[in-house]
Amino acid sequence: MKRKEKYKKIRWKWMVPFYIMMIPGLVYFLINNYMPMAGIVMAFKKIDYSKGIFGSDWNGLANFEFLFASGQFGTMVRNTILYNGVFIIFNTVLGITVAILLNEIRAKIANRIYQTVILLPYLMSWVVVSYLAFAFLSNETGFINNGILEKLGLTQINFYQEPKYWPWILLFVNEWKNIGFSMIIYLAAIVGISKDYYEAASVDGATRWQQITRITLPCLKPTIITMFILSVSKMFYSDFGLFFQVPKNSGILYPTTMTIDTYVYNALMKQNNPGMSAAAGFLQAIVGFVLVIGANALIRKISREDAIF
């Protein structure tokens, strides 16, 4: 018994530095993720600044009504879900493809350069990206209109007045900016695959394509599933910078660019009602939770060992 107690004391002393290292992360989690949860009550109150958040009167589900009563509810939900669905597919396919291609580059310097170039857009803010997009799409000074269409004798396009082009523009901009993050995740998983598998496959005469399809992709399955579940949890959210900054919040583009987040922001700016914004955030969180549970349950039925929980 004494030996066990002594061993526990030694082990505890050995773990103390690691617990101390966890404190900054735990404090950040507490302040950034858990303390704001008290603000959920705003979704069910009519905020009166003179009374404060907790002193304001309750108003039931009235804050949720502005979302459903709006004639644009179907449009913004459709845009939010469809865009995210397409983004998940393209991010997964392109991320895996680029990661595999980079893994095939044997020159270390070239590999690092390509990784940096692909990842660089992800590190840019959406404000910078929106100005870059404007430099290409502007009707007066844009490169596409003045550098391509005009030279070819074609009619110029006023992109910020034509909604039909924006599903493709938003898809391209999103992939250009975020492909680097997906690439890094999948490349890290590929690098972790044991080289013994590839050596054994080479001895058996497997081609490079066969090694990718029979070894690389199956080994990436757990990572793909994890990324899929995390992406599904955000199906009811939208990247505010992408849908607000890049289209310049142009009202004529709303049929193809308006999502729940941009609608709530515009409503908040016009009506100055934070309760509405809180209600939308609460609804998004609930739907995201349900989607995660559903996606994980589906994966458990298909492949139990690959489910997160």
Secondary structure, 3 states (H helix, E strand, C coil): CHHHHHHHHHHHHHHHHHHHHHHHHHHHHHHHHHHHHHHHHHHHEEEECCCEEEEEEECCCHHHHHHHHCCCHHHHHHHHHHHHHHHHHHHHHHHHHHHHHHHCCCCHHHHHHHHHHHHHHHHCCHHHHHHHHHHHHCCCCCHHHHHHHCCCCCCCCCHHHCHHHHHHHHHHHHHHHHHHHHHHHHHHHHHCCCHHHHHHHHHCCCCHHHHHHHHHHHHHHHHHHHHHHHHHCCCCCCCHHHHHHCCCCCHHHHHHHCCHHHHHHHHHHHHCCHHHHHHHHHHHHHHHHHHHHHHHHHHHHHCHHHCCC
